[in-house]
Amino acid sequence: MISMVQFRECLNSLRPYTPGRPIEYVQKEFNLESVIKLASNENPYGCSKKVIEAIKNFDSHSIYPDGSCLELRSKLSGMLGVGPNNLIFGSGTDELIYLLSKSIINSGDECITAEISFPQYAASVMAMDGKVTYSKMKNYAYDLNDILAKITARTKIIYISNPNNPTGTAFPKEQQLDFINKVPKNILTVFDEAYAEFMADGDMAPTETLQLTKAHENIVLLKTFSKAYGLASFRVGYAVANEYIISNLEKIRNPFNVSSIAQAAAIAALGDESFLRYTVENNQKVKKYLYDEFSSLGLPYIPSYANFIMVDIKKDSNEIFKKLMSEGLIVRPGAAYGMPTFLRVSFGALHEMEKFISVLKKYL
Ligand SMILES: Cc1ncc(COP(=O)(O)O)c(C=O)c1O
C-alpha cells in the first residue's frame, strides 16, 4: 500500500530556487552593522522618487487589484506602440516564464536554452514534464547557431536571455535577425530582456525585439520592472507578443496576479526617464571601475552588457564567497553555474564596489 502522498514524478528532478542571501539573515548570522547585497542584480539606487510619491498615500488595501492592469496597460501600450492586447502582466517575469511553459509544454516536449543561463527556464519546463536541451555557448555567450542545430520535431519553446544572466553576454541584432528567420514558426521563441536597458550605453546596439514581435507570430519579449526601474519587491513584469499568444497565456493567468500598489509603482516608474538614465549612467561608471580593478589584479572577467559581472578569481569561489559574506558582502559563487572559480557580482553603487574590491584583495 502506498503510504505517502504521491506528487508528480517530474518534481523529483526539481530543486527550489536559491535566492541571494537576504541582508537581515547575513547581518544577524555574522553580527554585522551593515551588509551590501551584490547577489540579485537589484538597483542600488532604489527607485524613482515618483514611485515613492505615488505609493505614499495608497490605502485601497481591502479592494482586489484591477486584474487587467488597465491603466498600466494603456500607458505601456502607448509608449511601446503596441495594442493593449499585445501585453500580459505578471508577478515578475518569473511568473510569465512559468505561464509560457505551462501553456505550451506537454509531457515529453522539448525546450532549448543555453547551458549557463537563467535557471527558471529549465525549471518551468521540467515542472511540466518537458525535456530541456542545453545549447553550447561560445565565449560564455548564447550560440544561436547551436540552438538551431538542436531543434527537433518536439521542440516547442526556446528561451534566450539577452543580455544573459549570469554571464552578462549579449549578441548583436544581425545575429538575432538571422536566427529568427531560420527558427520554424511553430516554435515559441522567447527573448528575456530583463537587463536590456543596460545595453543602451554599451557598444552593443539596443535590441529590436519589440519590432520583431509585430512582424513574427512566434516571438515573445519579456521585460521586468525589477532591475533598471528598481521595483524588484513589487513583482511586476510583462510580455509583448501577438494577440494569439497573449490570449492563450491569459487563459491560465491568475486573475489578480499584480497587486494594486505594484501597478501604481510601475505606472509612476514609467513616468521618470531621468531615474532610468541615472541608473544606466552609474552602471557604466561602476563597470569601468571594476574592469580597471580586475585588470590590475590580473583577474579575467567576462565583459558585461548588464548590471552584474562574472569574474574569475582563480580560486574556489565558494570559499571566497563565505569570507566575503562574513565581512558583510553578499555575492554569488559560480559553482551553481558550473563555473567554480567565478563570482557573479551585481553592480552596487561605486562606494559599495570600492568596499568589495578592498575586501576581495585581502583574500586573493
Ligand atoms: C534573466 C532574468 N529573467 C527573469 C528574471 C526574473 O525577474 P522578475 O521576476 O523579478 O521580473 C531574472 C531575475 O533575476 C533574470 O535574471
The ligand as an SDF file (V2000), in Angstrom:
LIG
                    3D

 16 16  0  0  0  0  0  0  0  0999 V2000
   17.1640   36.8270  -16.9970 C   0  0  0  0  0  0  0  0  0  0  0  0
   16.1430   37.0030  -15.9410 C   0  0  0  0  0  0  0  0  0  0  0  0
   14.8550   36.8440  -16.2520 N   0  0  0  0  0  0  0  0  0  0  0  0
   13.8860   36.9950  -15.3420 C   0  0  0  0  0  0  0  0  0  0  0  0
   14.1980   37.3020  -14.0230 C   0  0  0  0  0  0  0  0  0  0  0  0
   13.0680   37.4340  -13.0510 C   0  0  0  0  0  0  0  0  0  0  0  0
   12.8100   38.7500  -12.7920 O   0  0  0  0  0  0  0  0  0  0  0  0
   11.4650   39.2390  -12.1380 P   0  0  0  0  0  0  0  0  0  0  0  0
   10.6350   38.0380  -11.8070 O   0  0  0  0  0  0  0  0  0  0  0  0
   11.8690   39.9910  -10.9220 O   0  0  0  0  0  0  0  0  0  0  0  0
   10.8150   40.1070  -13.1740 O   0  0  0  0  0  0  0  0  0  0  0  0
   15.5150   37.4730  -13.6330 C   0  0  0  0  0  0  0  0  0  0  0  0
   15.8520   37.7790  -12.2480 C   0  0  0  0  0  0  0  0  0  0  0  0
   16.9560   37.8260  -11.8080 O   0  0  0  0  0  0  0  0  0  0  0  0
   16.5230   37.3160  -14.6290 C   0  0  0  0  0  0  0  0  0  0  0  0
   17.8070   37.4380  -14.3230 O   0  0  0  0  0  0  0  0  0  0  0  0
  1  2  1  0
  2  3  1  0
  2 15  2  0
  3  4  2  0
  4  5  1  0
  5  6  1  0
  5 12  2  0
  6  7  1  0
  7  8  1  0
  8  9  2  0
  8 10  1  0
  8 11  1  0
 12 13  1  0
 12 15  1  0
 13 14  2  0
 15 16  1  0
M  END
$$$$
